Structure formats: structure tokens, C-alpha cells
Amino acid sequence: MKKLFISDPKELEQVQSFIHSLVHSTKTFPDQVFKTKKPHYLFEEFHWLLSDDSWEMLKGLALKHRDKYILMAALDDSRCMNDFYREFGYYPWVKIPLNITPSDYLDILTD
């Protein structure tokens, strides 16, 4: 599962650029985190990600929007990201393919 995590600094930069075009990475709730008003979005408590229902719902949303994967990412500052990379050899951003099982999904998030 480690291969699903972003380990190439150039890839991380590209993905970060895309994410930062969508959200204000330094803002938190209750402030508006999206740069443009979105008519539909979903926010859940973090622990919901580890529930039995989460994978099928996330996968269904991704398939509906024709996404190739789901990006799970910690929007940490660059120092934290670099420290994580130095310790583990990859960043705490994972591109989860849609063809995995609910068990594989939970393994990715908990291992």
C-alpha cells in the first residue's frame, strides 16, 4: 500500500498546486475554506473515515464524478510535510484507487 502514497516531490508540488487552487489551506471552520462557492460538498468528522460505510460512499461519489482516485491529504505546512518525508520516504498524501476493497481502504488509513 506504501506505493499509493506520493513520494515524488514534483508530483506532490503538482497535486498541491491543484488543491491550493480550490481551497484556502490556512483557513479552518467556520471560515469559508473554498476559494469559490461550491453548490455541493461534503464534510464529515475524521472518525467517519474509519467507519464501515465510508469507503462505499466515497467510492460512489468518485465514480459519479468520473474521478480516477480519491486523494487523502493532510494539509500541513511544508516543514511538517518535509519532516514526514524524511522519516518515511513519502508524503502523507495518498492516491486511493477506486478498485480496492473496504478492508484495503481501512488498511491504507490505519497502517
N, C-alpha and C positions, 0 to 999 in steps of 0.2 A: 504493500500500500504506500510505502515511502515514495515510490516513483510518481505518485499522483501530486505530490507537493511540488511547488515551484522551487527549483534550485538554481536556475539561471538568472543572474542579476538583470540581464537585458529583458528577459521575459517578464520579470517582476515589474520593471520600470514601465513596460507597455501596459500591463494589466492595471497597475496603479494609476497610470495616466487616465485610462478609461474610467476607473472608479472615481477618481477625483473630478472627472468631468460631470459626474452625476450627483455627487454628494459633497457636502462640506465636512471634511474628515475631522475637523476640530470642534464641530458643534455636537451637542448632546441634547437629549429630550429635556424639556418640552420644546426646545427651539426647532425650527424647520431645518431638517438635515438635507433635504433635496435642494439642488440648485434651481430646478424648475418644478413647478407644481405638478404632481403626478395624480391622475384621477384614481388610480388603483394601486394599492401597495399593501403589504402585509408586514406587521411587526409581531413578533412573539417573544415571550420570555426565553432566556437562554436555555433553561432546563427543558423546554418543549422540544428542542432539537434532539434530545436524547430519549424522547418518548417513542412508543411503538407506532404511533400514527404519523410521525413527522416525515419519514422518508417517502412514503407513498404520496403524501400531499405535495411535498417539494418537487418530487419527480413529475407528478401530474402537471404542476404549474410550468415546469421547464419544458415538458413535451408540448403543452398547449402553445407556448411561445416559440417553439422550434429551436430551443437552446440545445447546444451540444453537451454542455456540462453545467454543473452548479458550482459556483465559486464560494467557498467558505473562507473568510479572511478576517484576521484581526487588524483593525485599523489603528495600529500602534505607530508611535513615532519612529523615525528611521534608526535611531540609536537602539531601541528595543529590537527592531527587525534585524539589524546587523549583529547584535549580540546573539539572538536566536540562531541566525545563520552560522555564525562562528562555532556555536556549540553543537548544532545538529547537522549542518551541511545542506540545509534547505530552509525556506522561509515558512512562517506559519500561515501560508495561503495554499489551499488545496483545491484542485480542479476535479470535482467528483463526477465521474461518468454516469450516465443515466441507466446503464445496463447492469448495475450491481444489485445485490440483494439487500434487504433491510439490515441483515446481520453484518454484511460488509460495510455498509454505511456507518453503523454504530462502531465497528472496529476502527474505521478511519478516524472518527472523532474522539475515541477513548484511548487508543494506543499511544 
